[in-house]
Amino acid sequence: MATSIRALRADDIGAVVEFSVRAWKPNFESFARVMGPEIYMLAVDPDHQNQGIGLDLVTFAVDRIAELGIPLVEIVTGGDPGHAPARYVYEKAGFTALPLVRYYKTLPGK
């Protein structure tokens, strides 16, 4: 299957939001238990996962970043089981995982 990547159009937004919510449901639930509901993501419709689309999206983004002359790309993802497919894609795209500790704190009123 060939992947075609194009700019988001206004009439795409409903479908993208719908499949993104389905794709990220396990991650939303896992992360929301710790940090709350505000999450930013890249997603592939669960009905179309494991077909190379995630790798195509990452490669597309990395290529655009390289064209801008930026010498380093950082991708951050979770170490929990729900993020294992994302880690697989990033490693397949040539990213190297480095040990990292991040500290989070939910602030009052947030």
Backbone as CSV, one residue per row, in Angstrom:
resi,resn,N_x,N_y,N_z,CA_x,CA_y,CA_z,C_x,C_y,C_z
1,MET,0.846,-1.186,0.000,0.000,0.000,0.000,0.883,1.239,0.000
2,ALA,0.656,2.143,-0.903,1.389,3.402,-0.950,0.686,4.421,-0.061
3,THR,1.453,5.130,0.717,0.904,6.161,1.587,0.971,7.497,0.869
4,SER,-0.098,8.256,0.947,-0.137,9.595,0.385,-0.343,10.568,1.539
5,ILE,0.594,11.488,1.723,0.507,12.466,2.809,0.259,13.830,2.183
6,ARG,-0.754,14.515,2.692,-1.088,15.837,2.186,-1.449,16.735,3.363
7,ALA,-1.578,17.997,3.086,-1.955,18.955,4.123,-3.376,18.669,4.609
8,LEU,-3.587,18.889,5.880,-4.905,18.737,6.481,-5.844,19.785,5.897
9,ARG,-7.040,19.342,5.518,-8.074,20.264,5.035,-9.146,20.380,6.113
10,ALA,-9.888,21.450,6.078,-10.915,21.684,7.092,-11.910,20.530,7.157
11,ASP,-12.250,19.958,6.006,-13.238,18.875,6.021,-12.647,17.545,6.511
12,ASP,-11.339,17.498,6.777,-10.694,16.302,7.343,-10.785,16.253,8.865
13,ILE,-10.988,17.383,9.485,-10.809,17.494,10.934,-11.687,16.520,11.719
14,GLY,-12.929,16.402,11.373,-13.810,15.484,12.097,-13.304,14.055,12.060
15,ALA,-12.923,13.566,10.891,-12.428,12.192,10.758,-11.105,12.006,11.487
16,VAL,-10.216,12.990,11.395,-8.917,12.889,12.070,-9.103,12.858,13.579
17,VAL,-9.952,13.700,14.094,-10.212,13.695,15.536,-10.809,12.357,15.956
18,GLU,-11.754,11.853,15.185,-12.413,10.593,15.530,-11.427,9.429,15.576
19,PHE,-10.592,9.260,14.532,-9.668,8.125,14.564,-8.530,8.355,15.538
20,SER,-8.154,9.614,15.754,-7.097,9.900,16.731,-7.534,9.502,18.134
21,VAL,-8.760,9.810,18.472,-9.274,9.433,19.792,-9.271,7.914,19.938
22,ARG,-9.700,7.197,18.882,-9.676,5.727,18.951,-8.254,5.190,19.030
23,ALA,-7.346,5.756,18.237,-5.959,5.280,18.211,-5.260,5.503,19.546
24,TRP,-5.559,6.608,20.181,-4.863,6.993,21.410,-5.621,6.635,22.679
25,LYS,-6.764,5.969,22.557,-7.579,5.656,23.736,-6.776,4.992,24.858
26,PRO,-5.995,3.927,24.585,-5.235,3.309,25.682,-4.220,4.266,26.305
27,ASN,-3.615,5.107,25.467,-2.635,6.062,25.983,-3.303,7.180,26.766
28,PHE,-4.433,7.670,26.257,-5.180,8.700,26.985,-5.520,8.197,28.385
29,GLU,-6.052,7.003,28.441,-6.474,6.454,29.733,-5.292,6.298,30.680
30,SER,-4.182,5.776,30.166,-2.992,5.569,30.984,-2.422,6.904,31.475
31,PHE,-2.217,7.836,30.552,-1.604,9.109,30.906,-2.554,9.980,31.721
32,ALA,-3.833,9.947,31.397,-4.804,10.776,32.113,-4.910,10.378,33.581
33,ARG,-4.707,9.096,33.870,-4.725,8.678,35.273,-3.625,9.379,36.069
34,VAL,-2.541,9.722,35.377,-1.410,10.354,36.053,-1.452,11.876,35.923
35,MET,-1.723,12.381,34.713,-1.524,13.804,34.445,-2.762,14.604,34.075
36,GLY,-3.851,13.976,33.780,-5.022,14.716,33.329,-5.213,14.559,31.826
37,PRO,-6.212,15.230,31.262,-6.651,14.942,29.895,-5.923,15.652,28.746
38,GLU,-4.997,16.591,28.990,-4.401,17.367,27.901,-3.195,16.626,27.315
39,ILE,-3.334,16.078,26.084,-2.303,15.268,25.430,-2.194,15.685,23.973
40,TYR,-0.966,15.796,23.484,-0.707,16.110,22.074,-0.133,14.868,21.422
41,MET,-0.503,14.582,20.150,-0.099,13.304,19.589,-0.061,13.268,18.072
42,LEU,0.574,12.199,17.591,0.532,11.767,16.210,-0.209,10.440,16.262
43,ALA,-1.134,10.216,15.366,-1.929,8.987,15.456,-2.225,8.406,14.085
44,VAL,-2.453,7.092,14.080,-2.894,6.375,12.886,-4.194,5.664,13.264
45,ASP,-5.179,5.762,12.411,-6.458,5.090,12.635,-6.198,3.623,12.974
46,PRO,-6.753,3.129,14.086,-6.534,1.726,14.454,-6.906,0.739,13.346
47,ASP,-7.860,1.104,12.497,-8.240,0.226,11.393,-7.152,0.139,10.319
48,HIS,-6.157,1.024,10.404,-5.097,1.068,9.380,-3.698,0.980,9.982
49,GLN,-3.601,0.576,11.230,-2.291,0.434,11.858,-1.580,-0.808,11.353
50,ASN,-0.285,-0.864,11.603,0.573,-1.988,11.189,0.644,-2.133,9.671
51,GLN,0.556,-1.011,8.979,0.691,-1.002,7.520,1.800,-0.059,7.067
52,GLY,2.570,0.470,8.012,3.669,1.366,7.661,3.302,2.832,7.637
53,ILE,2.066,3.170,7.959,1.626,4.570,7.889,2.322,5.412,8.954
54,GLY,2.437,4.885,10.174,3.133,5.628,11.231,4.572,5.927,10.841
55,LEU,5.255,4.923,10.295,6.633,5.122,9.835,6.680,6.157,8.716
56,ASP,5.717,6.113,7.796,5.661,7.112,6.721,5.467,8.517,7.289
57,LEU,4.597,8.659,8.285,4.369,9.978,8.893,5.628,10.498,9.581
58,VAL,6.301,9.634,10.339,7.526,10.046,11.034,8.597,10.416,10.007
59,THR,8.755,9.597,8.979,9.757,9.878,7.945,9.452,11.189,7.233
60,PHE,8.179,11.410,6.927,7.764,12.660,6.283,8.142,13.860,7.153
61,ALA,7.819,13.788,8.437,8.115,14.901,9.347,9.619,15.121,9.475
62,VAL,10.376,14.037,9.619,11.833,14.148,9.756,12.437,14.759,8.491
63,ASP,11.957,14.340,7.328,12.457,14.910,6.072,12.192,16.408,6.002
64,ARG,10.988,16.848,6.416,10.676,18.284,6.389,11.586,19.035,7.363
65,ILE,11.816,18.454,8.533,12.688,19.093,9.524,14.113,19.201,8.983
66,ALA,14.601,18.141,8.335,15.948,18.156,7.755,16.060,19.224,6.664
67,GLU,15.003,19.385,5.861,15.000,20.412,4.812,15.159,21.813,5.392
68,LEU,14.723,22.000,6.633,14.867,23.294,7.304,16.268,23.485,7.877
69,GLY,17.106,22.452,7.764,18.478,22.553,8.252,18.630,22.275,9.727
70,ILE,17.609,21.731,10.348,17.678,21.408,11.775,18.441,20.098,11.923
71,PRO,19.492,20.074,12.757,20.378,18.910,12.804,19.960,17.769,13.730
72,LEU,18.924,17.954,14.523,18.555,16.926,15.491,17.039,16.908,15.686
73,VAL,16.478,15.716,15.755,15.044,15.563,16.011,14.880,14.782,17.300
74,GLU,13.994,15.255,18.166,13.679,14.547,19.401,12.213,14.137,19.358
75,ILE,11.960,12.880,19.667,10.596,12.386,19.811,10.487,11.870,21.237
76,VAL,9.427,12.237,21.910,9.207,11.793,23.280,7.959,10.930,23.306
77,THR,8.049,9.786,23.948,6.904,8.900,24.088,6.981,8.207,25.434
78,GLY,5.946,7.524,25.776,5.897,6.836,27.063,6.643,5.514,27.049
79,GLY,7.047,5.086,28.226,7.703,3.797,28.386,6.735,2.697,28.781
80,ASP,5.461,3.032,28.880,4.451,2.060,29.299,4.060,1.168,28.125
81,PRO,3.392,0.043,28.405,3.011,-0.883,27.331,2.136,-0.252,26.240
82,GLY,1.311,0.718,26.600,0.453,1.359,25.605,1.223,2.114,24.535
83,HIS,2.461,2.510,24.850,3.281,3.241,23.882,4.260,2.339,23.132
84,ALA,4.215,1.037,23.371,5.143,0.121,22.699,5.070,0.225,21.174
85,PRO,3.870,0.313,20.569,3.834,0.446,19.110,4.525,1.725,18.620
86,ALA,4.378,2.813,19.357,5.044,4.063,18.975,6.561,3.901,19.059
87,ARG,7.032,3.289,20.147,8.483,3.082,20.280,9.009,2.227,19.131
88,TYR,8.251,1.223,18.744,8.650,0.358,17.629,8.818,1.183,16.343
89,VAL,7.847,2.056,16.064,7.913,2.892,14.858,9.127,3.806,14.917
90,TYR,9.363,4.454,16.050,10.478,5.397,16.156,11.814,4.681,15.988
91,GLU,11.939,3.507,16.570,13.174,2.745,16.416,13.341,2.277,14.972
92,LYS,12.251,1.888,14.331,12.303,1.473,12.928,12.708,2.652,12.042
93,ALA,12.345,3.869,12.445,12.702,5.078,11.698,14.137,5.522,11.977
94,GLY,14.855,4.775,12.829,16.260,5.075,13.070,16.548,5.894,14.314
95,PHE,15.528,6.159,15.122,15.745,6.895,16.363,16.383,5.975,17.401
96,THR,17.200,6.543,18.265,17.861,5.804,19.338,17.249,6.215,20.663
97,ALA,16.807,5.233,21.437,16.245,5.521,22.760,17.381,5.744,23.749
98,LEU,17.295,6.802,24.513,18.268,7.092,25.559,17.555,7.121,26.904
99,PRO,18.199,6.635,27.951,17.571,6.708,29.281,17.289,8.171,29.636
100,LEU,16.147,8.402,30.231,15.729,9.753,30.559,14.777,9.695,31.737
101,VAL,14.893,10.636,32.613,13.941,10.749,33.715,13.234,12.083,33.560
102,ARG,11.907,12.047,33.535,11.100,13.259,33.482,10.252,13.300,34.743
103,TYR,10.166,14.454,35.331,9.347,14.629,36.516,8.127,15.463,36.146
104,TYR,6.982,15.062,36.635,5.726,15.760,36.365,5.056,16.100,37.687
105,LYS,4.358,17.208,37.686,3.582,17.594,38.852,2.342,18.330,38.378
106,THR,1.193,17.855,38.779,-0.043,18.548,38.479,-0.190,19.696,39.463
107,LEU,-0.425,20.891,38.953,-0.529,22.075,39.806,-1.975,22.319,40.206
108,PRO,-2.178,22.908,41.367,-3.554,23.199,41.814,-4.284,24.059,40.770
109,GLY,-5.541,23.728,40.540,-6.338,24.507,39.595,-6.135,24.112,38.156
110,LYS,-5.319,23.111,37.874,-5.042,22.703,36.487,-5.800,21.442,36.146
